[in-house]
Amino acid sequence: MTKTNSTVFHFVIIFMLTLMIQLSDESEFLVDRSKTGLIHVPKDLSLKTTILNISQNYISELRTSDILSLSKPRILIISHNRIHYLDISVFQFNQELEYLGLSHNELEKISCHPTVNLRHLDLSFNAFDVLPICKEIGNMSQLQFLGLSATQLQKSSVLPIAHLHINKILLVLGDSYGEKEEPGSLQDLNTESLHIVFPTRKEYHFILDVSVSTAVSLELSNIKCVVDRCSYFLNVLSKLQKNSRLSSLTLNNIETNWYSFIMILQLVWHTSIEYFSISNVKLQGHPDFRDFDYSNTSLKALSVHQVVNNVFNFPQSYIYTIFSNMNIQNFTVSGTDMLHMVCPSQMSPFLHLDFSNNLLTDMVFNNCGNLARLKTLSLQMNQLKKLVNIAHMTKKMKSLQQLDISQNSLGYDKSEGYCSWTISLLSLNISSNILTESVFRCLPPRVKILDLHSNKIRNIPKDIAGLEDLQELNIASNDLAHLPGCGSFSSLSVLIIDNNAISNPSAHFFQSCQKVKSVKAGNNPFHCTCELREFIQRIGQVSSEVVEGWPDSYKCDYPESYKGSLLKDFHVSPLSCSTALLIVTIGVIGLVLAVTLTVLCIYFDLPWYLRMAFQWTRTRRRARSTPSDELQKTLQFHAFVSYSGHDSFWVKNELLPNLEKEGIRICLHERNFVPGKSIVENIINCIEKSYKSIFVLSPTFVQSEWCHYELYFAHHNLFHEGSNNLILILLEPIPKYSVPSSYHKLKTLMAQRTYLEWPKEKSKHGLFWANLRASILIKLMEQAKEIDHTYS
């Protein structure tokens, strides 16, 4: 393991441990001062701090006073600094401390004292000559992880911790290691997992026995054996056979030749190891063609990652044959630029194959009938082109259930013919390819989980057949413009369709997809218009456990005024969204207005008043156009008398004699209306030419339409002239119920104005006539003054 990879490894451990502690106790208080240029432990830390990360700084020493400011620290991460000496007694007052990370410093010596009972102590990647193990470390009964560094290994150095059962030990050997070795120096270690990092760029000529009897997992990093066919390292591996407990072996950062690589595989094949992983391999030379002995193996899984070969001009089929005929269940070859893989020569026990990140083409396993037991196959990140060829490849894989062919260049056109898949396939990942909607014509008949995200699909055909078993569909990051229904996916329960081009999803989706338990449709360019109202209403009624990401991932993209707003905050009235409803509403309002106006017209006789207003306005306009001297000549009468025909006897025999004998000129319609003019115009002219207007009120008067006309024009003239020119005479009592409802002006005048009542007793007639003449004479004098002033 290189220093960089080890750093990553440690930070993963630190992160996971920190996360677990944080999740287990919400009271944990984390302070992160990493990469801040510190030269000493900061003094301004909160007393509540339980997790402190001051890694990747320039701190050179730790003092008791630095740590005293922390009352209850549980995790201290001080890696990647410049500390060269450590006195563990600085932590004597921190009894709750469980995790102490001091890797990647410059430590050469530590001073041990009775101190805290740590669970995790990491002193790896430092400058110790001998193992920094003292009896106080041996007293850490709860120790689960121990990281060490040394350039010399002595069996006596391990004895203080021999009685401890430590889950994992990391041992980093310095660059000068190997000058003096004790092969059995690690045999007293009591650990389940041992990781040894050998010096980088140094030929493996070590005799260290790594077959620790208690180890279940062994990891070896930085193995360089280019010369003498890797004899030292092969000798070390051969000793692993005596450890029957060892089940997992990992080799990192290996530089060797093809012969040694094959020999490493052969040696491990005959041990108790069940899980073997090789990563970051640099190979040289050509392989030696020899048979591979597959017998007597416990191996269940082999993983080969990131292989670089400096020679390509050799028959690679030899390597492919060795790989394809391995009698194991799980085999992984990734990141090796592998061009091809041959079909096993006999029925293979392979259950899981992972050939991701290689250069395989559509011809891999073509017409291969010896993979009938295979359940899982990954061909991710290769050079696959035609989906129909891959379908044909699976035809003879009778047990295949999961296939990952994502991140290739796969396409399909219906002209390429029928896709003949194995009927056992239940999960298919063909994401990150160049597939279009035609892919729905080339899918396994019983597929339950289908991943099509990051392709070029614009729509889902409505006439799809054969996908009744589909339960999960991921079609995110395509070019879909519409939210699909579930007519063709009767069993669909999970739909992922985010990051498409869906602007106006249909609310019909919720009706047709009632079995869907989870839908993720956020991050689409939603158009917040009327068409989206129903969808928003329906999605708001669905449980948030069903609609993933609601409401934060569902935002308006159009119009600009709503861009970035959450769909749940978009509101628009139903009236503005429904043309039919708008028309009906306008129609209803229009009808109500029409009915209202009709009732008002009937009740208040509105047309009649409008007509009268027009007549009066026209007459007044003519009057204004008449010169002032001519206007003064038009005032010809003292009073205009309005009465009904039924009351004409009283007017002619009582009213006229008593007024005209006093020189009062009276205007009557019978004798003063001008022939040829309309009645309305004659009424207006007579009112205009008279100082006063006398109205003889009786039950028959209120029933006369023409009397009502005369009263209207006289009243209108009153407001226009600003004078009190109306005289009301009540000839007979008028019951209120007898006045028509449309004669509201008459009702108003009778309620507001004083009128002269004709007495039935003859003795009172004289007083009546006196009052009437006085009223006219007084008003005559006032109006005469007004007229003289107006025309002077």
C-alpha positions, 0 to 999 in steps of 0.5 A: 500500500502506498502512502497515499492509499494508506491515507485514504484507508485511514480516513475511511476508518476515521470517518466511519467511526466518527459517523457511528459515534455521532449516530449513537449519541446526538450529544456529540460535538464535532470540531474540525480544524483540519487544514487550517495551518495550526502550529499548536492545539487551539485554545479556543475550543468549546468545553463540549467538544467530544470529537476534534480533528486537527489533522493536516496541520503543522503541530510539532508537540503535544503538551498537557496544557493543550489537552486540559482545555478538553474536558471530555474528548472521545476522538482526537485526530492529530494525523499528518502533522510534525509531532516527533515526540509523544508523552502519553501522560498528556492524556491522563486526565481524558478518561473518556478518550477512545480514539487517538489518531497519530499516523503520518507524523515524525514520531521517533519515540513515545513515553508510556505511562498509565493512561486511558483505555483506548479502543483505537490507537494509530501510530502508523507511518511514523519514524520508529526504529522498533515497535512502539509497544509498551506495557501500558498499551498492553493494559488497554483491554478494550483495544480494537485497532492498533497501528504501528510503525518500525524499521526493525521487528523483534519478537520481544517487542510484541510480547506486551500485547500478546495477551490482547485480542485485537481485531485489526493490526496495521504494521508499516515497515520503514524504508530501511527494514530488512537489514536485520530480521527475525522471521518469527517476530510476529507469531505472538500477535493475537489478531483477526486481521493483519495488514502489513505495508512493506517498504515501497520501491524495494525488492522483496527479499524479506523472510518475515513469516506473516502466517500469524496463527490467529489471523483470519484476514491478511493484507500485504502491500507493496510487493516488488519481486521482479528478479529471481522469479519472486522466490522470497515472496512465494516462500512466504505465501507457501507458509500460509498453508499451515494457517487453517484459519486464514480465509481472506488474502489481499495483495496491493501494489504488486510489481512482478512478472507473468510467471510469478503472477501465475505462481502466486495464483497457483500457491494460493489455490492450494491453501485454506484461503476462500477470498483472494483479492489482487489490486494495482498490479504491474506485470512484465515479460511473457507468461510461461505456458504451463498447465494450471492445477485447479484441484484441491482448492478452498477458494470461492472468490478471486478479484483482480483489479487494475492490472498494467502489462508492458508487453502485449504481443503474446497469445493472450488466449493462454491467460483467458483459458486459465481464467475461464476454467477456474473452478470457483464461484465468484470471479472479478477482473476489472481495469485490466484492458482485457480484450476477450474472454473465452468460454469455459471448456466444460460446465463452469461453477461460476455463479458471479462474474464481474468483467467491468472496466475492460475492452470486451466486445459483443463477441464475449461468450458468444454461443457459450453453453457452459455458463448455465449456472451463472446468476450474476454478470457485470460487463459494465464499462466495456466496448459493447455496441449492439444490444441484440448481440448481448441478448443472444449471448444470454440465451444459453445462460439458463440461470442468469438473473442479474446483468449489468451492461451499463456505461457502454455504447449500446444501441438497438434498432428494430431492424436488427431483429428480435432480441432473444433473452434468457427467460431467467433474467430478472434484473437488467442495468443498461444505463448510460448507453445510447439507447432510444425508445426502441429499446422497449422492443428488446427487453427480457420478458420476465424482467422485474428491475430495469435501469435505463437512466442516462440514455436517449429515450424520448418517449415510452411506446404505449403498445409495449407488451411482455413487461407485466412483471416489471416492478422497478423502472429507472428511466432518469436523465433521459429526454422524456417529455411526458410522465408515462402511465402504467398500462403496460407495467401492471406490476410497477411499484418503483418509478424513477423518472427525475432529470428528464424534460417533463414540463406538463405531467398528466394527473392521470398517472396517479390513476393508472399507477395505483400500485406504485409505492415510490416515485421520483420525478423531481428536477424536471423543467415543470411549466407552472401553468393551468395544465399543471394544476391538477397534477399538483393537487394530486401529488399533494394528496399522496404521501411523502413516502411515496413521492420521493423528494417532494416538495424540494425537488419539484420546482417551476422552470416556466414562466420566468416569474415562477422560476425556482418556486416550489410546485406546492407554492404555485396557485392559480384560480380555477376560473382563469384555467377553464375556458368553459367555466369562464364562459359559464361564469360570464354568462351567469353574471351577464344573466344576473345583470340582465335580470337585475336591470330588467327588474330595476327598469320595471320597478323604477320605469327606467326607460321612461326616465331616460326618455324624459331626460333626453327630451328635457336635455334637448329642450334645455339645449335649445333654450341655451341657444336662445338669446337672453332678451328672447329668453326673457320674452318666453316667461309668459305665465305665472303658473302652469297647472297640471291636473287629470281630466277627472279634476278639470271641473274643479280647475276650470270652475274653482282654480282659474276664476280665483287666480285669474281675477287677481291678474295671475296668468295661468297656462293650461294644456287645453288652451296653450299647447302649440299645435304641431309639437309633440306633447312632451315638447309642449309640456316642457315649453309650458313649464319653461315659460311659467314661473310656477308649476301647480300640480293638482293631486288626486287619486286620478292624478297619480294614475295619469302617465301624462301628469307624471311626465309633467311632474317629472319635468317640473321637478327636473327643472327645480334642480336645474334652476335651483329655485322652489317653483313647485306648488302641490295642491292635494285635492283629494286624499291619496292612499299610499298603496294607490301610487304606482311603484314606478312613480318614486319621484311623486312619492318622494315629493309627497314625503318631503314637500309641504302641500296645500290641502283643499278644504271641504268646508266652504268657510275655509276656502277663502283662506286657501285661496289667500295662501295660494295667491300669496305663495305665487305672489311671493315667489313672483317677486323673488323670481322677478329679481332673479330674472332681472339680475340674470339678464342685466 
